[in-house]
């Protein structure tokens, strides 16, 4: 299953337990393919650098390096500027569309409201876990 993770989900999965961590575990077990664009990977790194400074006891680099190395990199396609009310989140929809992702996983309200754009489903980490990971 191909998925795109919003930065908030990825970082929550690294720092905390719960559905985002379960999603990362499913990826590590080979159950999911993470799709990312160059812009998304750059945002992952930027936010990871900022969090590393704030929480020096958590070493985010090994996880980020692995995700950057093992994600399927796609070249984003152009999408309508009004596909999401938060223009910074357009890159997640563009990546999902370009990579034929089954869904985008996000906790961001603006991105969640974009669910259905070009048949891209956007769901929360808990919804994703309930629908696809819990048995």
N, CA, C and O atoms as a GROMACS GRO file, in nm:
protein
  540
    1UNK      N    1   0.084  -0.118   0.000
    1UNK     CA    2   0.000   0.000   0.000
    1UNK      C    3   0.089   0.124   0.000
    1UNK      O    4   0.181   0.135   0.081
    2UNK      N    5   0.062   0.215  -0.091
    2UNK     CA    6   0.140   0.338  -0.104
    2UNK      C    7   0.072   0.450  -0.025
    2UNK      O    8  -0.047   0.478  -0.044
    3UNK      N    9   0.149   0.514   0.064
    3UNK     CA   10   0.095   0.623   0.146
    3UNK      C   11   0.193   0.740   0.148
    3UNK      O   12   0.314   0.724   0.129
    4UNK      N   13   0.137   0.856   0.172
    4UNK     CA   14   0.216   0.978   0.194
    4UNK      C   15   0.189   1.022   0.337
    4UNK      O   16   0.074   1.031   0.379
    5UNK      N   17   0.296   1.048   0.411
    5UNK     CA   18   0.282   1.093   0.550
    5UNK      C   19   0.309   1.242   0.559
    5UNK      O   20   0.413   1.290   0.515
    6UNK      N   21   0.215   1.313   0.617
    6UNK     CA   22   0.238   1.453   0.648
    6UNK      C   23   0.350   1.459   0.752
    6UNK      O   24   0.370   1.364   0.827
    7UNK      N   25   0.420   1.569   0.755
    7UNK     CA   26   0.534   1.584   0.845
    7UNK      C   27   0.493   1.566   0.990
    7UNK      O   28   0.569   1.508   1.068
    8UNK      N   29   0.376   1.614   1.029
    8UNK     CA   30   0.334   1.601   1.169
    8UNK      C   31   0.317   1.455   1.208
    8UNK      O   32   0.344   1.418   1.322
    9UNK      N   33   0.273   1.372   1.116
    9UNK     CA   34   0.256   1.229   1.145
    9UNK      C   35   0.392   1.162   1.158
    9UNK      O   36   0.415   1.084   1.250
   10UNK      N   37   0.481   1.192   1.066
   10UNK     CA   38   0.615   1.133   1.071
   10UNK      C   39   0.685   1.168   1.202
   10UNK      O   40   0.738   1.080   1.270
   11UNK      N   41   0.686   1.295   1.238
   11UNK     CA   42   0.755   1.337   1.360
   11UNK      C   43   0.688   1.280   1.485
   11UNK      O   44   0.757   1.243   1.579
   12UNK      N   45   0.556   1.274   1.486
   12UNK     CA   46   0.487   1.213   1.600
   12UNK      C   47   0.524   1.066   1.612
   12UNK      O   48   0.538   1.014   1.723
   13UNK      N   49   0.539   0.999   1.499
   13UNK     CA   50   0.577   0.858   1.501
   13UNK      C   51   0.717   0.835   1.554
   13UNK      O   52   0.745   0.732   1.615
   14UNK      N   53   0.805   0.932   1.532
   14UNK     CA   54   0.942   0.921   1.583
   14UNK      C   55   0.947   0.950   1.732
   14UNK      O   56   1.018   0.883   1.806
   15UNK      N   57   0.871   1.049   1.776
   15UNK     CA   58   0.883   1.098   1.914
   15UNK      C   59   0.788   1.032   2.013
   15UNK      O   60   0.816   1.030   2.133
   16UNK      N   61   0.677   0.977   1.966
   16UNK     CA   62   0.574   0.928   2.058
   16UNK      C   63   0.524   0.790   2.018
   16UNK      O   64   0.552   0.741   1.909
   17UNK      N   65   0.450   0.727   2.109
   17UNK     CA   66   0.380   0.603   2.077
   17UNK      C   67   0.243   0.640   2.022
   17UNK      O   68   0.208   0.758   2.016
   18UNK      N   69   0.166   0.542   1.984
   18UNK     CA   70   0.033   0.568   1.931
   18UNK      C   71   0.025   0.539   1.783
   18UNK      O   72   0.118   0.482   1.726
   19UNK      N   73  -0.085   0.577   1.720
   19UNK     CA   74  -0.104   0.545   1.578
   19UNK      C   75   0.009   0.588   1.484
   19UNK      O   76   0.047   0.510   1.397
   20UNK      N   77   0.066   0.710   1.498
   20UNK     CA   78   0.177   0.743   1.407
   20UNK      C   79   0.296   0.648   1.421
   20UNK      O   80   0.358   0.611   1.321
   21UNK      N   81   0.328   0.608   1.543
   21UNK     CA   82   0.438   0.513   1.564
   21UNK      C   83   0.402   0.377   1.505
   21UNK      O   84   0.489   0.309   1.450
   22UNK      N   85   0.277   0.338   1.515
   22UNK     CA   86   0.233   0.210   1.457
   22UNK      C   87   0.243   0.213   1.305
   22UNK      O   88   0.277   0.112   1.244
   23UNK      N   89   0.215   0.327   1.244
   23UNK     CA   90   0.228   0.341   1.099
   23UNK      C   91   0.374   0.328   1.058
   23UNK      O   92   0.405   0.259   0.961
   24UNK      N   93   0.464   0.393   1.131
   24UNK     CA   94   0.607   0.379   1.100
   24UNK      C   95   0.654   0.235   1.120
   24UNK      O   96   0.736   0.186   1.043
   25UNK      N   97   0.602   0.168   1.222
   25UNK     CA   98   0.638   0.027   1.245
   25UNK      C   99   0.591  -0.059   1.128
   25UNK      O  100   0.663  -0.148   1.084
   26UNK      N  101   0.471  -0.033   1.078
   26UNK     CA  102   0.420  -0.109   0.963
   26UNK      C  103   0.508  -0.087   0.841
   26UNK      O  104   0.534  -0.180   0.764
   27UNK      N  105   0.555   0.036   0.823
   27UNK     CA  106   0.647   0.065   0.713
   27UNK      C  107   0.779  -0.012   0.733
   27UNK      O  108   0.831  -0.073   0.639
   28UNK      N  109   0.832  -0.008   0.855
   28UNK     CA  110   0.958  -0.078   0.884
   28UNK      C  111   0.946  -0.228   0.862
   28UNK      O  112   1.043  -0.294   0.826
   29UNK      N  113   0.825  -0.282   0.883
   29UNK     CA  114   0.801  -0.425   0.862
   29UNK      C  115   0.776  -0.459   0.716
   29UNK      O  116   0.759  -0.576   0.681
   30UNK      N  117   0.772  -0.358   0.630
   30UNK     CA  118   0.753  -0.380   0.488
   30UNK      C  119   0.608  -0.385   0.444
   30UNK      O  120   0.578  -0.425   0.331
   31UNK      N  121   0.517  -0.345   0.532
   31UNK     CA  122   0.374  -0.350   0.498
   31UNK      C  123   0.326  -0.228   0.420
   31UNK      O  124   0.217  -0.231   0.362
   32UNK      N  125   0.405  -0.122   0.419
   32UNK     CA  126   0.367   0.003   0.352
   32UNK      C  127   0.483   0.054   0.268
   32UNK      O  128   0.599   0.030   0.300
   33UNK      N  129   0.450   0.125   0.162
   33UNK     CA  130   0.549   0.200   0.085
   33UNK      C  131   0.524   0.347   0.112
   33UNK      O  132   0.414   0.398   0.089
   34UNK      N  133   0.626   0.416   0.162
   34UNK     CA  134   0.614   0.560   0.184
   34UNK      C  135   0.655   0.633   0.057
   34UNK      O  136   0.763   0.609   0.003
   35UNK      N  137   0.569   0.721   0.011
   35UNK     CA  138   0.599   0.805  -0.104
   35UNK      C  139   0.637   0.943  -0.053
   35UNK      O  140   0.581   0.993   0.044
   36UNK      N  141   0.733   1.004  -0.121
   36UNK     CA  142   0.774   1.140  -0.085
   36UNK      C  143   0.828   1.210  -0.208
   36UNK      O  144   0.877   1.146  -0.302
   37UNK      N  145   0.820   1.339  -0.206
   37UNK     CA  146   0.881   1.422  -0.310
   37UNK      C  147   1.003   1.489  -0.249
   37UNK      O  148   1.024   1.482  -0.128
   38UNK      N  149   1.082   1.552  -0.332
   38UNK     CA  150   1.200   1.624  -0.282
   38UNK      C  151   1.157   1.732  -0.183
   38UNK      O  152   1.223   1.751  -0.081
   39UNK      N  153   1.047   1.801  -0.211
   39UNK     CA  154   0.998   1.905  -0.120
   39UNK      C  155   0.955   1.847   0.015
   39UNK      O  156   0.981   1.907   0.119
   40UNK      N  157   0.892   1.733   0.013
   40UNK     CA  158   0.849   1.670   0.138
   40UNK      C  159   0.970   1.625   0.218
   40UNK      O  160   0.976   1.647   0.339
   41UNK      N  161   1.067   1.562   0.152
   41UNK     CA  162   1.188   1.518   0.224
   41UNK      C  163   1.261   1.637   0.285
   41UNK      O  164   1.313   1.627   0.396
   42UNK      N  165   1.266   1.748   0.214
   42UNK     CA  166   1.331   1.868   0.268
   42UNK      C  167   1.257   1.918   0.391
   42UNK      O  168   1.320   1.961   0.488
   43UNK      N  169   1.124   1.913   0.388
   43UNK     CA  170   1.048   1.955   0.506
   43UNK      C  171   1.071   1.859   0.622
   43UNK      O  172   1.086   1.903   0.736
   44UNK      N  173   1.073   1.728   0.595
   44UNK     CA  174   1.103   1.631   0.701
   44UNK      C  175   1.236   1.668   0.768
   44UNK      O  176   1.245   1.672   0.891
   45UNK      N  177   1.337   1.695   0.687
   45UNK     CA  178   1.471   1.725   0.740
   45UNK      C  179   1.469   1.856   0.819
   45UNK      O  180   1.526   1.864   0.928
   46UNK      N  181   1.405   1.959   0.766
   46UNK     CA  182   1.398   2.089   0.834
   46UNK      C  183   1.332   2.076   0.971
   46UNK      O  184   1.384   2.126   1.071
   47UNK      N  185   1.219   2.010   0.975
   47UNK     CA  186   1.147   1.994   1.101
   47UNK      C  187   1.226   1.903   1.196
   47UNK      O  188   1.232   1.929   1.316
   48UNK      N  189   1.286   1.798   1.142
   48UNK     CA  190   1.370   1.711   1.225
   48UNK      C  191   1.486   1.785   1.288
   48UNK      O  192   1.518   1.764   1.404
   49UNK      N  193   1.550   1.873   1.211
   49UNK     CA  194   1.661   1.954   1.264
   49UNK      C  195   1.612   2.044   1.377
   49UNK      O  196   1.679   2.059   1.479
   50UNK      N  197   1.497   2.105   1.357
   50UNK     CA  198   1.441   2.194   1.459
   50UNK      C  199   1.407   2.116   1.587
   50UNK      O  200   1.434   2.163   1.697
   51UNK      N  201   1.348   1.998   1.572
   51UNK     CA  202   1.312   1.918   1.689
   51UNK      C  203   1.434   1.860   1.759
   51UNK      O  204   1.434   1.845   1.881
   52UNK      N  205   1.538   1.827   1.682
   52UNK     CA  206   1.660   1.775   1.743
   52UNK      C  207   1.720   1.878   1.838
   52UNK      O  208   1.770   1.842   1.944
   53UNK      N  209   1.715   2.004   1.799
   53UNK     CA  210   1.769   2.110   1.886
   53UNK      C  211   1.683   2.127   2.010
   53UNK      O  212   1.735   2.155   2.118
   54UNK      N  213   1.554   2.110   1.996
   54UNK     CA  214   1.463   2.128   2.109
   54UNK      C  215   1.466   2.007   2.203
   54UNK      O  216   1.453   2.022   2.325
   55UNK      N  217   1.484   1.887   2.147
   55UNK     CA  218   1.484   1.762   2.225
   55UNK      C  219   1.611   1.684   2.196
   55UNK      O  220   1.607   1.584   2.124
   56UNK      N  221   1.724   1.727   2.251
   56UNK     CA  222   1.852   1.662   2.217
   56UNK      C  223   1.862   1.516   2.262
   56UNK      O  224   1.949   1.444   2.214
   57UNK      N  225   1.776   1.472   2.352
   57UNK     CA  226   1.783   1.333   2.397
   57UNK      C  227   1.726   1.236   2.294
   57UNK      O  228   1.748   1.116   2.304
   58UNK      N  229   1.652   1.287   2.195
   58UNK     CA  230   1.596   1.202   2.090
   58UNK      C  231   1.680   1.218   1.965
   58UNK      O  232   1.692   1.328   1.911
   59UNK      N  233   1.737   1.108   1.918
   59UNK     CA  234   1.820   1.111   1.798
   59UNK      C  235   1.733   1.081   1.677
   59UNK      O  236   1.709   0.965   1.644
   60UNK      N  237   1.687   1.186   1.611
   60UNK     CA  238   1.598   1.168   1.496
   60UNK      C  239   1.674   1.133   1.369
   60UNK      O  240   1.614   1.081   1.274
   61UNK      N  241   1.804   1.160   1.365
   61UNK     CA  242   1.879   1.142   1.241
   61UNK      C  243   1.875   1.001   1.184
   61UNK      O  244   1.852   0.986   1.064
   62UNK      N  245   1.896   0.896   1.263
   62UNK     CA  246   1.893   0.762   1.203
   62UNK      C  247   1.758   0.728   1.138
   62UNK      O  248   1.753   0.669   1.031
   63UNK      N  249   1.650   0.767   1.204
   63UNK     CA  250   1.518   0.738   1.148
   63UNK      C  251   1.494   0.822   1.023
   63UNK      O  252   1.447   0.770   0.922
   64UNK      N  253   1.527   0.950   1.029
   64UNK     CA  254   1.510   1.036   0.912
   64UNK      C  255   1.596   0.989   0.795
   64UNK      O  256   1.550   0.985   0.681
   65UNK      N  257   1.720   0.953   0.825
   65UNK     CA  258   1.809   0.904   0.718
   65UNK      C  259   1.750   0.780   0.652
   65UNK      O  260   1.753   0.768   0.529
   66UNK      N  261   1.698   0.689   0.732
   66UNK     CA  262   1.639   0.567   0.678
   66UNK      C  263   1.515   0.599   0.593
   66UNK      O  264   1.499   0.545   0.484
   67UNK      N  265   1.431   0.686   0.643
   67UNK     CA  266   1.311   0.722   0.568
   67UNK      C  267   1.347   0.791   0.437
   67UNK      O  268   1.289   0.762   0.333
   68UNK      N  269   1.442   0.882   0.443
   68UNK     CA  270   1.485   0.952   0.321
   68UNK      C  271   1.546   0.854   0.222
   68UNK      O  272   1.523   0.865   0.101
   69UNK      N  273   1.622   0.760   0.271
   69UNK     CA  274   1.687   0.662   0.184
   69UNK      C  275   1.588   0.561   0.126
   69UNK      O  276   1.602   0.521   0.011
   70UNK      N  277   1.490   0.521   0.203
   70UNK     CA  278   1.402   0.411   0.164
   70UNK      C  279   1.266   0.453   0.108
   70UNK      O  280   1.192   0.369   0.057
   71UNK      N  281   1.232   0.580   0.118
   71UNK     CA  282   1.105   0.625   0.059
   71UNK      C  283   1.111   0.616  -0.092
   71UNK      O  284   1.218   0.626  -0.152
   72UNK      N  285   0.996   0.597  -0.151
   72UNK     CA  286   0.987   0.601  -0.297
   72UNK      C  287   0.972   0.748  -0.337
   72UNK      O  288   0.871   0.812  -0.305
   73UNK      N  289   1.072   0.798  -0.405
   73UNK     CA  290   1.071   0.939  -0.443
   73UNK      C  291   0.993   0.955  -0.573
   73UNK      O  292   1.020   0.887  -0.672
   74UNK      N  293   0.897   1.045  -0.571
   74UNK     CA  294   0.818   1.073  -0.691
   74UNK      C  295   0.833   1.220  -0.726
   74UNK      O  296   0.857   1.305  -0.640
   75UNK      N  297   0.820   1.248  -0.854
   75UNK     CA  298   0.821   1.386  -0.899
   75UNK      C  299   0.678   1.437  -0.896
   75UNK      O  300   0.591   1.387  -0.967
   76UNK      N  301   0.655   1.535  -0.813
   76UNK     CA  302   0.519   1.587  -0.796
   76UNK      C  303   0.464   1.641  -0.926
   76UNK      O  304   0.537   1.691  -1.012
   77UNK      N  305   0.334   1.630  -0.938
   77UNK     CA  306   0.265   1.684  -1.054
   77UNK      C  307   0.197   1.815  -1.014
   77UNK      O  308   0.166   1.835  -0.896
   78UNK      N  309   0.174   1.903  -1.109
   78UNK     CA  310   0.104   2.027  -1.076
   78UNK      C  311  -0.041   1.997  -1.034
   78UNK      O  312  -0.107   1.912  -1.093
   79UNK      N  313  -0.086   2.068  -0.933
   79UNK     CA  314  -0.226   2.055  -0.891
   79UNK      C  315  -0.284   2.195  -0.873
   79UNK      O  316  -0.212   2.294  -0.867
   80UNK      N  317  -0.414   2.200  -0.865
   80UNK     CA  318  -0.483   2.328  -0.849
   80UNK      C  319  -0.446   2.393  -0.717
   80UNK      O  320  -0.439   2.327  -0.614
   81UNK      N  321  -0.424   2.523  -0.720
   81UNK     CA  322  -0.384   2.597  -0.600
   81UNK      C  323  -0.491   2.593  -0.492
   81UNK      O  324  -0.460   2.609  -0.374
   82UNK      N  325  -0.616   2.572  -0.531
   82UNK     CA  326  -0.723   2.570  -0.431
   82UNK      C  327  -0.757   2.429  -0.384
   82UNK      O  328  -0.860   2.408  -0.320
   83UNK      N  329  -0.671   2.333  -0.414
   83UNK     CA  330  -0.695   2.195  -0.370
   83UNK      C  331  -0.689   2.183  -0.218
   83UNK      O  332  -0.749   2.093  -0.160
   84UNK      N  333  -0.615   2.275  -0.155
   84UNK     CA  334  -0.604   2.276  -0.009
   84UNK      C  335  -0.595   2.421   0.035
   84UNK      O  336  -0.529   2.502  -0.029
   85UNK      N  337  -0.662   2.454   0.143
   85UNK     CA  338  -0.660   2.592   0.191
   85UNK      C  339  -0.523   2.634   0.244
   85UNK      O  340  -0.493   2.753   0.248
   86UNK      N  341  -0.441   2.539   0.285
   86UNK     CA  342  -0.304   2.568   0.329
   86UNK      C  343  -0.209   2.534   0.215
   86UNK      O  344  -0.185   2.416   0.187
   87UNK      N  345  -0.157   2.635   0.151
   87UNK     CA  346  -0.072   2.615   0.033
   87UNK      C  347   0.052   2.532   0.064
   87UNK      O  348   0.106   2.466  -0.025
   88UNK      N  349   0.099   2.534   0.189
   88UNK     CA  350   0.215   2.452   0.227
   88UNK      C  351   0.185   2.303   0.222
   88UNK      O  352   0.277   2.221   0.218
   89UNK      N  353   0.057   2.268   0.224
   89UNK     CA  354   0.018   2.126   0.222
   89UNK      C  355  -0.008   2.072   0.082
   89UNK      O  356  -0.030   1.952   0.065
   90UNK      N  357  -0.005   2.158  -0.018
   90UNK     CA  358  -0.028   2.113  -0.155
   90UNK      C  359   0.070   2.005  -0.197
   90UNK      O  360   0.036   1.916  -0.275
   91UNK      N  361   0.193   2.012  -0.145
   91UNK     CA  362   0.296   1.915  -0.185
   91UNK      C  363   0.258   1.772  -0.149
   91UNK      O  364   0.298   1.678  -0.217
   92UNK      N  365   0.181   1.753  -0.042
   92UNK     CA  366   0.140   1.618  -0.002
   92UNK      C  367   0.036   1.561  -0.100
   92UNK      O  368   0.042   1.444  -0.136
   93UNK      N  369  -0.057   1.645  -0.141
   93UNK     CA  370  -0.155   1.602  -0.240
   93UNK      C  371  -0.089   1.577  -0.375
   93UNK      O  372  -0.121   1.479  -0.443
   94UNK      N  373   0.004   1.665  -0.414
   94UNK     CA  374   0.073   1.650  -0.542
   94UNK      C  375   0.155   1.521  -0.545
   94UNK      O  376   0.161   1.453  -0.647
   95UNK      N  377   0.218   1.488  -0.434
   95UNK     CA  378   0.296   1.365  -0.424
   95UNK      C  379   0.205   1.243  -0.432
   95UNK      O  380   0.234   1.147  -0.504
   96UNK      N  381   0.095   1.247  -0.360
   96UNK     CA  382   0.000   1.135  -0.362
   96UNK      C  383  -0.055   1.112  -0.502
   96UNK      O  384  -0.067   0.998  -0.547
   97UNK      N  385  -0.087   1.219  -0.569
   97UNK     CA  386  -0.140   1.209  -0.705
   97UNK      C  387  -0.034   1.153  -0.800
   97UNK      O  388  -0.063   1.065  -0.881
   98UNK      N  389   0.088   1.204  -0.790
   98UNK     CA  390   0.196   1.159  -0.879
   98UNK      C  391   0.232   1.012  -0.856
   98UNK      O  392   0.263   0.940  -0.951
   99UNK      N  393   0.227   0.969  -0.730
   99UNK     CA  394   0.267   0.833  -0.697
   99UNK      C  395   0.154   0.734  -0.686
   99UNK      O  396   0.175   0.620  -0.646
  100UNK      N  397   0.033   0.776  -0.721
  100UNK     CA  398  -0.086   0.691  -0.711
  100UNK      C  399  -0.099   0.631  -0.571
  100UNK      O  400  -0.125   0.512  -0.555
  101UNK      N  401  -0.082   0.716  -0.471
  101UNK     CA  402  -0.094   0.672  -0.332
  101UNK      C  403  -0.239   0.641  -0.299
  101UNK      O  404  -0.331   0.704  -0.351
  102UNK      N  405  -0.258   0.543  -0.213
  102UNK     CA  406  -0.392   0.511  -0.167
  102UNK      C  407  -0.445   0.619  -0.075
  102UNK      O  408  -0.566   0.645  -0.070
  103UNK      N  409  -0.354   0.684  -0.001
  103UNK     CA  410  -0.400   0.789   0.089
  103UNK      C  411  -0.285   0.875   0.139
  103UNK      O  412  -0.167   0.841   0.125
  104UNK      N  413  -0.323   0.988   0.197
  104UNK     CA  414  -0.233   1.075   0.271
  104UNK      C  415  -0.276   1.065   0.416
  104UNK      O  416  -0.395   1.070   0.447
  105UNK      N  417  -0.180   1.049   0.505
  105UNK     CA  418  -0.210   1.041   0.648
  105UNK      C  419  -0.164   1.172   0.712
  105UNK      O  420  -0.048   1.211   0.700
  106UNK      N  421  -0.257   1.239   0.780
  106UNK     CA  422  -0.227   1.371   0.834
  106UNK      C  423  -0.316   1.400   0.954
  106UNK      O  424  -0.427   1.348   0.966
  107UNK      N  425  -0.266   1.485   1.040
  107UNK     CA  426  -0.347   1.538   1.148
  107UNK      C  427  -0.384   1.683   1.123
  107UNK      O  428  -0.449   1.746   1.207
  108UNK      N  429  -0.345   1.736   1.010
  108UNK     CA  430  -0.366   1.876   0.974
  108UNK      C  431  -0.509   1.897   0.923
  108UNK      O  432  -0.551   1.832   0.827
  109UNK      N  433  -0.581   1.987   0.985
  109UNK     CA  434  -0.723   2.007   0.949
  109UNK      C  435  -0.741   2.051   0.805
  109UNK      O  436  -0.832   2.005   0.736
  110UNK      N  437  -0.656   2.141   0.758
  110UNK     CA  438  -0.669   2.189   0.620
  110UNK      C  439  -0.651   2.074   0.522
  110UNK      O  440  -0.725   2.062   0.424
  111UNK      N  441  -0.552   1.991   0.548
  111UNK     CA  442  -0.527   1.877   0.459
  111UNK      C  443  -0.639   1.774   0.470
  111UNK      O  444  -0.680   1.717   0.368
  112UNK      N  445  -0.689   1.750   0.589
  112UNK     CA  446  -0.800   1.656   0.607
  112UNK      C  447  -0.925   1.702   0.531
  112UNK      O  448  -0.999   1.620   0.477
  113UNK      N  449  -0.947   1.833   0.527
  113UNK     CA  450  -1.062   1.885   0.453
  113UNK      C  451  -1.045   1.868   0.302
  113UNK      O  452  -1.142   1.879   0.227
  114UNK      N  453  -0.923   1.841   0.256
  114UNK     CA  454  -0.897   1.822   0.113
  114UNK      C  455  -0.923   1.679   0.068
  114UNK      O  456  -0.909   1.648  -0.050
  115UNK      N  457  -0.962   1.593   0.160
  115UNK     CA  458  -0.988   1.454   0.125
  115UNK      C  459  -1.090   1.448   0.012
  115UNK      O  460  -1.193   1.516   0.015
  116UNK      N  461  -1.061   1.365  -0.086
  116UNK     CA  462  -1.148   1.350  -0.201
  116UNK      C  463  -1.098   1.423  -0.324
  116UNK      O  464  -1.144   1.397  -0.435
  117UNK      N  465  -1.002   1.515  -0.306
  117UNK     CA  466  -0.946   1.584  -0.421
  117UNK      C  467  -0.881   1.481  -0.512
  117UNK      O  468  -0.792   1.407  -0.470
  118UNK      N  469  -0.925   1.477  -0.636
  118UNK     CA  470  -0.872   1.381  -0.735
  118UNK      C  471  -0.874   1.237  -0.680
  118UNK      O  472  -0.788   1.155  -0.713
  119UNK      N  473  -0.975   1.210  -0.597
  119UNK     CA  474  -0.994   1.076  -0.536
  119UNK      C  475  -0.883   1.037  -0.438
  119UNK      O  476  -0.864   0.919  -0.410
  120UNK      N  477  -0.811   1.135  -0.388
  120UNK     CA  478  -0.709   1.109  -0.286
  120UNK      C  479  -0.778   1.115  -0.150
  120UNK      O  480  -0.839   1.216  -0.115
  121UNK      N  481  -0.767   1.008  -0.076
  121UNK     CA  482  -0.826   1.005   0.057
  121UNK      C  483  -0.722   1.057   0.157
  121UNK      O  484  -0.608   1.012   0.157
  122UNK      N  485  -0.763   1.149   0.241
  122UNK     CA  486  -0.677   1.201   0.348
  122UNK      C  487  -0.743   1.160   0.478
  122UNK      O  488  -0.861   1.186   0.500
  123UNK      N  489  -0.666   1.097   0.565
  123UNK     CA  490  -0.723   1.048   0.691
  123UNK      C  491  -0.625   1.067   0.806
  123UNK      O  492  -0.505   1.084   0.785
  124UNK      N  493  -0.679   1.064   0.925
  124UNK     CA  494  -0.596   1.078   1.045
  124UNK      C  495  -0.518   0.949   1.068
  124UNK      O  496  -0.554   0.844   1.015
  125UNK      N  497  -0.411   0.957   1.148
  125UNK     CA  498  -0.338   0.835   1.182
  125UNK      C  499  -0.426   0.728   1.247
  125UNK      O  500  -0.412   0.609   1.217
  126UNK      N  501  -0.516   0.769   1.335
  126UNK     CA  502  -0.604   0.672   1.400
  126UNK      C  503  -0.696   0.605   1.299
  126UNK      O  504  -0.715   0.483   1.304
  127UNK      N  505  -0.753   0.682   1.208
  127UNK     CA  506  -0.838   0.623   1.104
  127UNK      C  507  -0.758   0.524   1.019
  127UNK      O  508  -0.806   0.415   0.987
  128UNK      N  509  -0.637   0.562   0.983
  128UNK     CA  510  -0.554   0.474   0.902
  128UNK      C  511  -0.525   0.344   0.977
  128UNK      O  512  -0.538   0.235   0.921
  129UNK      N  513  -0.487   0.356   1.103
  129UNK     CA  514  -0.457   0.237   1.182
  129UNK      C  515  -0.579   0.147   1.192
  129UNK      O  516  -0.569   0.026   1.173
  130UNK      N  517  -0.694   0.204   1.221
  130UNK     CA  518  -0.817   0.125   1.236
  130UNK      C  519  -0.853   0.054   1.106
  130UNK      O  520  -0.889  -0.064   1.108
  131UNK      N  521  -0.844   0.124   0.995
  131UNK     CA  522  -0.885   0.066   0.867
  131UNK      C  523  -0.785  -0.031   0.807
  131UNK      O  524  -0.825  -0.128   0.743
  132UNK      N  525  -0.657  -0.007   0.827
  132UNK     CA  526  -0.558  -0.084   0.753
  132UNK      C  527  -0.460  -0.165   0.837
  132UNK      O  528  -0.398  -0.258   0.785
  133UNK      N  529  -0.443  -0.132   0.963
  133UNK     CA  530  -0.340  -0.200   1.041
  133UNK      C  531  -0.396  -0.290   1.151
  133UNK      O  532  -0.336  -0.392   1.182
  134UNK      N  533  -0.508  -0.253   1.209
  134UNK     CA  534  -0.567  -0.335   1.315
  134UNK      C  535  -0.633  -0.458   1.252
  134UNK      O  536  -0.695  -0.450   1.147
  135UNK      N  537  -0.618  -0.568   1.319
  135UNK     CA  538  -0.680  -0.691   1.266
  135UNK      C  539  -0.771  -0.753   1.367
  135UNK      O  540  -0.832  -0.857   1.340
   0.00000   0.00000   0.00000
